[in-house]
Amino acid sequence: MPIGFRILPSPKRTDPKLLERLRALPVSNVSDNLQRGFGTNLEPMHRSGRMAGTAFTVRTRPGDNLMVHKAIEMAEPGDVIVVDAGGALENAIIGELMAGWAEKRGVAGFVIDGAIRDSEALAEGDFPVYAAGVTHRGPWKDGPGEINVTVAVGGMVVNPGDLVAGDHDGVVAIPQADAEQVIAAAEAQHRKEAAAMQAIKAGTWDRRWVDEALRARGCEMP
């Protein structure tokens, strides 16, 4: 096998019911229950909508999308294709045609540490695409690349089979082994925040904790 060309077996897919629970949550709530230390600042390139799916990972030479084409053919409905393209912005990894084909095949979205093109077309749709930037320059199709390996996108490590969630705040990845615990905690926080918003609307939000926190740290106040 040539160095750098490798396709490993696909990961175990996530329970669809768990993904539905994840899709209903703001990414900020999920992030808080990952200790605010796991995530990426890749930008949403689509109009709106949340993303949740199983990570189908690709590592490729910066600016080359040969293995990304193969990933689209291999991915199952509900997968999120996560591409480590080294953060390079000189050549686009996907554009409107690849995104359209991936959506037609049931892919849940793209997370790309690299550039995209056809940004106006993608911005007019709701198919989730997150990327590091935009360029008009097209990709190479020579490789090398690997599929179903551990990758890093925008500083976030993603393993094949991780749960991946995104909204307009960004993207997070959750190891499958931690998913139930993280999602349950995020759901509890979401309910708590919904109750706080009702208190804000009613003008009854308890803010005593602010002064209590400052006094506990020795802050002098008038």
N, C-alpha and C positions, 0 to 999 in steps of 0.2 A: 504494500500500500504506500503510495507517495506520501512523504511527510506533509502533514497539514491537511490532508483529505481524510475525513473520518465521519461516519454516520453511525451513531450508537442507537440501541433500541429505545423506543419511545417510552416516556414515563407513565406510571400509573396515573390515570385521570382522577380528578377530584369528584366527590359526590355532588351531583347537580343541585341538590337541595342546599348544600353548604354554600355553593356559589351564589344561589339566589339570595341567601341571607347576607352574603358579603356584598352583593350588588346593591342592596338596599341601604347600605351604610355610607356616610361620608368618609372619604379617605382620611380626613383629619382625625376622626374618632378611631379608626384602625391604627393610624400612626401613633396616637397617644398611647395605645395599649401595646405597642411594640417598643415602648420606652423612648419614643421620639427619636430613635437612633437609626431607623432603617427606612430608606426611601431614596428618591432621586428627584432632581429638579428638571428633568426633561419636560419640555413644553407640550401642552395639548395643541395639536394642529387641526382638530376637527371642531365642528360648531358647538356641539353639546352632547351630553349623555355620559353615563357611567359605564365602566368596563370591569368585568370580573371573569377570570378564566384560569386554566391550568397553563403554566409556563412551558412553552415549547421553544427551546433555546437554540440560538445560532451564534457561532463566533466566526467572523469573516475578516479577510484582509480589508483594511480601510478602503472604502470606495468601491468594493466589489460585491455584487449581489447574486452570484451563481448559486451559493448555498441557500440564500433566501428564497429563490425560485423553487428549489427542491423542498424547502420547509413548507411552503404553501401547499405543495402536492401531498406532503406527508401528514400535515396537521389534521386533527380531527375537529369537528364542530365544537366550539366552546374553548378551544385553545387560544392562548395569547402568544404570538410569535415575538420573542424577546431577542433582539439582535445586538450583539457586542461588535460594533464596527470601529472601535477605538476612538470614538468621539470626533472623528475626522469630518470636516465640513466641505471638502473640496469636490466630492462627487456624491450624488444622491443614491441612497440605497433602494428606495421605492418611490413610486409616483402614483398617479391616478389609476393607471391600468392594473398594476399589481395590487393596489388596495381594493379595486373593484372585484378582481378575481378572488382575492382572499375573502372578502365579504360574501361573495356568491357561494363559496365553499363552506361558509359557516364559521370562519375564524372570528374570534371575539375582539381582536384588535392587534395593533403593533406597538411595541416599545423599542425604540431604535436609538442607540448611542451613536448617532451619525446624522446625516442630513436626509431630507426628503425634497422632492420637487412637485410641481403641479399643486402648489400650496393653496392657491385660490380655490381650486376644485375641491380639495380635501376640506378646506375651511367651510365650504357650503354644505357639507354632509355631516352625518352623525356617526359614521364609522370611526371608532376610536383609533387615533394615531398619535403617538407621543414621540418626539424626536428632539435632537440637540440643535437643529437649525435647518436652514433652507438654502438650496442652490439650484441653478438651472442646469448645471453640468450633470450629464448622465453617468451611470455606473460602468465599471468594468465587469466582465463575466468570465473570469479566468480562474478564480479561486486564489489561494487555498481557502478552506473553511471547514468547520466542524458543526455537527448537529447533535443536540442532546448532550451537551457538556456544560459544566459550570461556567457562567459568564459574569461579567461586571458591566453594568450600564449606569453611567452617570454616578459612579461611586457606590452603587447598590449591587451586592452579589445576589445572583439568582441561580438556583439549581433547577434542573429539569423536574417538573412536577410541582414546584411551588405554586401557591395561589397568588395571582397577580390582580390587583385592583387599581382602578384609576378613575379620577374625575378631574375637574378643572383646577384642583389644587395640586395634582401630580399623581405619582404612581408609588405603590408599596408592594412588597413581596412578602409572603408569609410561608414558612416551611409547612408542609402538610401535617407534620406531627404536632404543630402548635396551633393549627387552624381553628379547631373547635374552641379552645380556650381563648384565643385572641378575639374571635368573632363574638363569643358570648360576652366578653368584657366590653367590647366596643358597642354591642347592643345595649348593655346596661348604661353605658355613658351616654349613648344617644337618647335614651329615655330620660335620663337626668337632665340633659341639656334642653330637651323639649319642655320639661317642667319648668326649667329656669326661664325659657322664653315666655311661657305663659305668665310667670311672675313679673317679668319685665313689662309685659303689656298691661298687667294689672297695677304696676307701680309698687309691687311688694317684694321685690328681689332683695334678699338679705345680703348686705355687703359688709357686715361686721368683720368678716374674716380678714379684710384688707388691713385694718388697724391692728387686729390681733397678731397678724403675721409680722407687721412692722415692730410692734412692742416686743415680740419674742426675739427680735434681732437687735434690740437695744436702741431702736430709732427714737430720737426725741421729737415730739410733735407739739405744736402750740395748743 
